[in-house]
Every structure is written in C-alpha cells, then in structure tokens.
Amino acid sequence: MDKKLRIGFVGCGAIANHKHLPALKKIEEVEIVAFCDIIEERAIETAKEWGIEGAKTYTDYKELLKDETIDVVHVCTPNRSHSFISVDALHAGKHVMCEKPMAINSKEAKAMLDAAKETGKKLTIGYQGRFRKDSQYLKTCCMNDELGEIYYAKAHALRRRAVPTWGVFLNEYEQGGGPLIDIGTHALDLTLWMMDNYEPKMVMGSVYKKLGNQKGTANAWGDWDVEKYTVEDSAFGFITMKNGATIVLESSWALNTLDVGEAATSLCGTKAGADMKDGLRLNYVKNNLQVVEKPNLEVGGVAFFDGKSADPAAIEARCWIDSILYDKEVVTKPEQAYVVTQILEAIYESGKTGMPVIFD
C-alpha cells in the first residue's frame, strides 16, 4: 500500500504499552501518529517510544479526533470512558479498537454498537484470548461440529491471590466492577464464542467482597489498600441460554482455592467435551473406550487465522488491521461483545437483588 493506516491512541497506560503498541509496531501497513492521555508526561513518553517522528500528543481526546488524517483509534482508557470516547471516535470517522470490556453497562455498549452501525465504521473489542493457539484449535473443532451440541459450559477466571494493585483496578467508579468485568469478561467471551450462542434467557448471580478488607494477604503484587478497594473480590454467574444450554461463570482475584486459571473455558457437548485445565484436552468415546486427546500446539499453526506470529496480541492486531485494509468482517464482533456486557451487568444486578434477571 502507498498509504499507511494512521493510528491514534487514547489512553497510554499499561495495556497500550504492553499489548497494543508492541503488536501494531510489527505491522508495516500502519504508523502510530498520535497519543492522548490525561497525564501529559505519559503521552509524551509513549509517543517517544512507539510513535513516528513528529507524533502528536494530547491531553484532550477530542482534540486528537479533530485530526482528519487519523484512520483508526485505539481506546485504552479505564472502563468508564470506553463508551463515550468510542462513540465520539466513530462519529469522527475513525475505525475503533476498544480494549475490553466493551463498556461498564449494556446501555453504553449499545450506544457504541449503534454508532458503528450509523457511521459504517468498524468497531471491535480487545478479546485477545480468542487468538491463542489453544483457542484457535478448539474453535476449529467447534466449527467442525466435533463436540456436537454444547449444552453445558464453564467460563473460568479464578486467581488465588492476584489482585491488581496499580492504576484504577480497585475503583468501582472508574472500572464498573472488579474481577468479573476485568477477567471474567475474557472467560465469558471465549465460552460464548466457542458455543456460537449469544441468546441468554436468564441470569442468576452472586457477588462477594469477603477478602477485600483483609491485610497480610500474600497477594502476588503486595497488599492492596483496603480504603481504595471498592469492588468485589469474587463473582459467580449461572446463565441459562434460550436453547436450554447452561453456562457457569466463575471469577475472582482472591479466592481460597487451588483450582486457578483464567481466560479459559470447559465445554460439554453431545459428541465430546473439552477443557483448558492441563493444556487443551478433548474427551470423547472411541471404539467403546473413553479417550483423552491432547493436541501438540507447539509444533505448528492452526489455519483458522492468517499470520505467522504465535503471540495472541500480534495475531489480533494483524486481523484487525486486515479487516480495515481489505474490508473484511472483524473477528470480535461488537454485537458479540454487547451480549457479554449484558450478561456481566445481569450478574451484578442479580447479586444485588438476589433475584434472577430475565432477558426478553
């Protein structure tokens, strides 16, 4: 291409610097030209490391959006601002990659979805778990109907003692919640995507803050500030789909359990089952015997996605840029991410009321 896609970043924190920017920097067809952060020094430092020569910096994202030469905007801010920044960027004529979760509630997620439809611009959400080798292989199995009808599944996002203590992770106002909206969202997205089922019927939820007031926690990143810990430490959901399938979602940053693992799914179908508990395992019956199959994911790629890199963030970025360059459908569709947000919101609501949330 003679013309490269010009990308601007809104939010220059850890997720931008450690996931999005390194992945985009490897793609020849893009140049990163603008950086915005409410902390000016952070925008300047990020621009120096990742931007083209002469990259512009801003503290007001609306000023960045006025640049008509910018084709794409990556939204990497705290969850509360995902929706309005994405909506404004879409209406400014930009394609938008928004970091997960889509938004802090379904109303704001719907506004993003509507803006994408109104403007005709592409919108996707950063669920890089889809682009891991195990996820790609399992998705191919599901697409080939090797599991049959998947009628029971678990979405796993459990940590024993790994509460993120930096940034605004513990701030309910900025984030909209804790582990459910942070890591539970990855596990739920992966599970729904494997099942190709986006029609929830009923959700029951339990939300706990049992350990957030403790000290001497043996947390992976040191003790959290009890005064600033305003989110849940665990949340669990029981989701019934309209076709009768059941999904159990478990999420926690701090749970007294040894059964840990995140951004993972377990699937039970009429022909076979699968889980990610010890690598990727498929279980089925063959010749009247129970069989466990463990594919060797280290020896080759899976043909489901193009791209030579094994890095999920790099594959996600490549697929995203290709969807714009060649006008292809995005892998993570905003309609799918919207349903994820609806279910997460329903778990929080049910946790407060003790009542099920019924979908139309």
C-alpha positions in Angstrom: 0.0 0.0 0.0 1.2 3.5 -0.8 -0.9 5.0 2.1 -0.4 3.6 5.6 -3.2 3.5 8.1 -2.7 6.2 10.6 -3.5 5.2 14.2 -4.1 7.4 17.3 -4.2 6.2 20.9 -6.4 7.4 23.6 -5.0 6.1 26.9 -1.3 5.5 27.2 -1.2 3.1 30.2 0.0 -0.5 30.7 -2.5 -2.1 28.3 -1.5 0.3 25.5 2.3 -0.1 26.1 2.4 -3.8 26.7 -0.2 -5.2 24.4 -1.5 -2.9 21.6 1.6 -0.8 20.7 4.2 -3.6 20.5 1.8 -5.6 18.3 1.0 -2.7 16.0 4.6 -1.7 15.7 5.3 -5.0 13.8 2.8 -4.2 11.1 4.3 -2.4 8.1 1.0 -1.0 6.9 0.4 1.2 9.9 2.0 4.2 11.5 1.2 5.4 15.0 0.8 9.2 14.8 -1.0 10.5 17.9 -1.2 9.8 21.6 -3.6 11.2 24.2 -3.5 10.7 28.0 -4.8 12.8 30.9 -1.3 12.7 32.2 0.7 14.7 29.7 4.0 13.2 30.5 2.7 9.7 29.9 1.5 10.6 26.4 4.9 12.2 25.6 6.9 9.2 26.8 4.7 6.8 24.9 5.0 8.9 21.8 8.7 8.8 22.0 8.9 5.1 22.3 6.2 4.0 19.8 5.3 6.9 17.6 6.6 8.1 14.3 8.8 11.1 14.1 6.7 14.2 14.9 3.9 12.2 16.5 1.5 14.5 18.2 0.4 14.3 21.9 -2.8 15.5 23.6 -4.5 15.6 27.0 -7.9 16.0 25.4 -9.1 13.2 23.2 -11.5 15.4 21.3 -8.5 17.4 20.0 -7.0 14.2 18.7 -10.2 13.3 17.0 -10.1 16.6 15.0 -7.2 15.3 13.0 -8.8 14.1 9.8 -5.7 12.2 8.7 -6.2 9.6 11.6 -7.9 6.5 10.3 -8.0 4.3 13.4 -8.3 5.0 17.1 -7.4 2.5 19.9 -9.3 3.2 23.1 -7.2 2.0 26.1 -8.6 4.0 29.0 -10.3 2.9 32.2 -13.7 1.2 31.6 -15.9 4.2 32.4 -14.8 6.1 29.4 -14.8 3.4 26.8 -18.2 4.1 25.5 -18.2 7.9 25.0 -14.7 8.0 23.6 -15.5 5.2 21.2 -18.8 6.8 20.1 -17.1 10.1 19.5 -14.3 8.5 17.6 -16.7 6.6 15.3 -18.7 9.8 14.6 -15.4 11.5 13.8 -14.9 9.0 11.0 -12.4 6.6 12.7 -12.4 2.9 13.0 -12.2 1.9 16.6 -10.5 -0.9 18.6 -11.7 -0.6 22.2 -10.0 -2.6 24.9 -12.2 -5.0 26.9 -14.7 -4.8 28.4 -16.8 -3.1 25.8 -18.4 -0.8 28.4 -19.5 -0.6 32.1 -23.1 -1.4 31.3 -25.3 -2.5 28.4 -26.8 0.9 27.7 -23.3 2.3 27.0 -22.3 -0.7 25.0 -25.5 -0.4 22.9 -24.5 3.3 22.2 -21.2 2.0 20.8 -23.0 -0.6 18.7 -25.5 2.0 17.3 -22.7 4.4 16.5 -20.8 1.8 14.5 -24.0 1.0 12.5 -24.8 4.7 11.9 -21.3 5.6 10.7 -20.4 2.4 8.9 -17.0 2.4 10.6 -15.6 -0.8 12.0 -15.7 -1.4 15.8 -14.0 -4.3 17.6 -13.2 -5.2 21.3 -9.9 -6.4 22.6 -10.5 -10.0 23.5 -7.1 -11.4 22.6 -7.9 -14.8 24.3 -9.6 -15.8 21.0 -6.2 -15.7 19.2 -4.3 -18.1 21.4 -3.3 -21.4 19.8 -5.5 -23.5 22.1 -8.5 -21.2 21.5 -8.0 -21.3 17.7 -7.7 -25.1 17.7 -10.8 -25.5 19.9 -12.8 -23.1 17.8 -12.0 -25.1 14.7 -13.2 -28.2 16.5 -16.4 -26.5 17.4 -16.9 -25.2 13.8 -16.4 -28.7 12.5 -19.1 -30.0 14.9 -16.6 -32.3 16.7 -18.2 -31.6 20.1 -21.8 -31.8 18.8 -24.4 -29.7 20.7 -22.6 -27.9 23.5 -25.3 -27.8 26.3 -23.1 -27.2 29.4 -20.0 -25.0 29.8 -17.9 -23.3 32.4 -16.1 -19.9 32.0 -13.1 -19.9 34.3 -11.4 -16.7 35.6 -10.0 -17.7 39.1 -7.0 -16.4 40.9 -5.9 -17.4 44.3 -4.3 -14.2 45.4 -3.5 -12.0 42.5 -5.4 -8.7 42.9 -4.0 -5.9 40.6 -3.0 -3.1 43.0 -2.0 -0.5 40.4 -4.0 2.0 38.3 -7.7 2.1 38.9 -8.5 -1.6 39.1 -9.9 -1.3 42.6 -12.0 1.7 41.8 -15.6 0.8 41.1 -16.5 4.2 39.7 -13.7 4.1 37.1 -14.0 0.3 36.3 -17.6 -0.6 36.9 -16.5 -3.6 38.9 -13.7 -5.9 39.8 -12.7 -9.4 38.6 -16.0 -10.1 36.9 -15.7 -7.2 34.5 -11.8 -7.5 34.3 -11.0 -11.2 33.8 -14.5 -12.8 33.9 -15.2 -10.9 30.7 -12.4 -12.8 28.9 -13.7 -16.2 30.0 -17.3 -15.5 29.1 -16.3 -14.1 25.7 -14.3 -17.2 25.0 -17.1 -19.5 26.1 -19.9 -17.8 24.1 -17.7 -17.7 21.0 -16.9 -21.4 21.2 -20.6 -22.2 21.6 -21.6 -19.6 19.0 -24.5 -18.9 21.3 -25.5 -15.3 22.1 -29.0 -15.6 23.2 -29.3 -15.6 27.1 -32.6 -16.3 28.7 -32.0 -15.9 32.4 -29.0 -15.0 34.7 -28.5 -15.5 38.4 -25.5 -14.0 40.1 -23.7 -14.0 43.4 -21.2 -11.2 44.1 -18.9 -11.2 47.1 -16.5 -8.9 48.9 -15.2 -11.2 51.5 -11.4 -10.7 51.4 -11.1 -7.1 50.3 -10.9 -5.7 53.8 -8.1 -8.1 54.9 -4.4 -7.3 55.4 -1.4 -9.5 55.3 -2.9 -11.1 52.2 0.2 -12.7 50.5 -1.1 -11.0 47.3 1.1 -11.5 44.2 1.6 -7.7 43.9 1.7 -6.9 47.5 -1.1 -5.9 49.9 -3.9 -3.8 48.4 -5.1 -0.6 50.0 -8.2 -1.5 51.9 -9.6 2.0 51.7 -9.4 2.0 47.9 -10.8 -1.5 47.5 -14.3 -0.6 46.4 -15.0 -3.5 44.0 -15.9 -7.2 44.6 -13.2 -9.8 45.0 -15.4 -12.7 43.6 -18.4 -13.0 41.4 -20.2 -16.1 40.1 -23.0 -16.4 37.5 -25.5 -19.1 36.4 -26.6 -18.4 32.9 -29.4 -20.2 31.0 -29.5 -19.7 27.3 -32.7 -19.7 25.2 -31.8 -23.0 23.6 -31.6 -24.6 27.1 -27.8 -24.6 27.4 -26.2 -23.7 30.7 -23.1 -21.7 31.4 -21.4 -21.3 34.9 -19.1 -18.3 35.1 -16.6 -18.1 38.0 -14.4 -15.1 38.5 -12.1 -13.9 41.4 -8.9 -12.1 42.0 -8.7 -13.5 45.5 -10.2 -16.9 46.3 -9.0 -19.5 48.8 -8.8 -22.2 46.1 -6.1 -24.2 44.3 -8.3 -24.6 41.2 -7.0 -21.5 39.5 -6.9 -20.5 35.8 -8.3 -17.7 33.7 -9.4 -16.8 30.2 -10.3 -20.5 30.0 -13.4 -22.5 29.1 -14.7 -26.0 29.6 -17.3 -27.3 27.1 -19.6 -30.4 27.3 -21.2 -31.5 24.1 -23.2 -34.4 22.8 -20.2 -35.8 20.9 -17.2 -34.7 23.0 -16.0 -32.4 25.7 -13.1 -30.0 26.1 -11.3 -28.1 28.8 -8.1 -26.0 29.3 -7.2 -27.3 32.7 -4.0 -29.1 31.7 -3.3 -27.7 28.3 -6.1 -28.2 25.9 -7.8 -31.6 26.4 -10.6 -33.1 24.4 -12.5 -36.1 25.8 -14.8 -38.5 23.9 -15.6 -42.2 23.3 -13.9 -44.2 20.6 -14.3 -47.9 20.0 -16.3 -48.1 23.2 -13.5 -46.7 25.2 -13.1 -43.3 26.9 -10.3 -41.3 25.2 -8.5 -38.1 26.2 -6.8 -36.2 23.4 -4.1 -33.6 23.9 -3.1 -31.8 20.7 0.5 -30.7 20.5 0.1 -26.9 19.9 3.9 -26.3 19.8 4.7 -27.9 16.5 2.6 -26.0 14.1 -0.1 -23.4 13.5 -3.8 -23.6 13.1 -5.2 -22.5 9.7 -8.1 -20.6 11.3 -6.3 -17.3 11.3 -3.7 -16.0 8.9 -0.4 -14.8 10.5 2.9 -16.3 11.4 3.2 -15.0 14.9 2.2 -17.1 17.9 1.6 -14.0 20.0 -2.2 -13.6 20.5 -1.9 -9.8 20.7 0.0 -9.7 17.4 -2.5 -12.0 15.6 -5.3 -9.9 17.0 -3.7 -6.7 15.7 -3.0 -8.3 12.3 -6.6 -9.5 11.9 -7.9 -6.1 13.0 -5.8 -4.1 10.5 -6.6 -6.6 7.7 -10.3 -6.1 8.4 -9.8 -2.4 7.6 -7.4 -2.7 4.7 -9.4 -5.4 2.9 -12.9 -4.5 4.2 -13.3 -7.9 6.0 -15.5 -8.7 8.9 -13.9 -8.2 12.3 -13.2 -11.3 14.3 -14.6 -10.0 17.6 -17.9 -8.5 16.5 -19.3 -5.7 18.6 -22.7 -7.5 18.7 -21.0 -10.4 20.5 -19.2 -8.1 23.0 -22.5 -6.4 23.6 -24.0 -9.7 24.8 -21.0 -10.3 27.1 -21.7 -6.9 28.7 -25.4 -7.6 29.1 -24.6 -10.9 30.9 -22.0 -9.3 33.2 -24.4 -6.5 34.1 -27.1 -9.1 34.8 -24.8 -10.9 37.2 -24.0 -7.7 39.1 -27.7 -6.8 39.2 -28.8 -10.3 40.4 -26.0 -10.2 43.0 -27.5 -7.0 44.5 -31.2 -8.0 44.3 -30.9 -11.8 44.9 -33.4 -12.2 42.0 -32.9 -13.6 38.5 -32.5 -11.3 35.5 -34.8 -12.3 32.7 -34.0 -11.4 29.1 -36.7 -10.7 26.5 
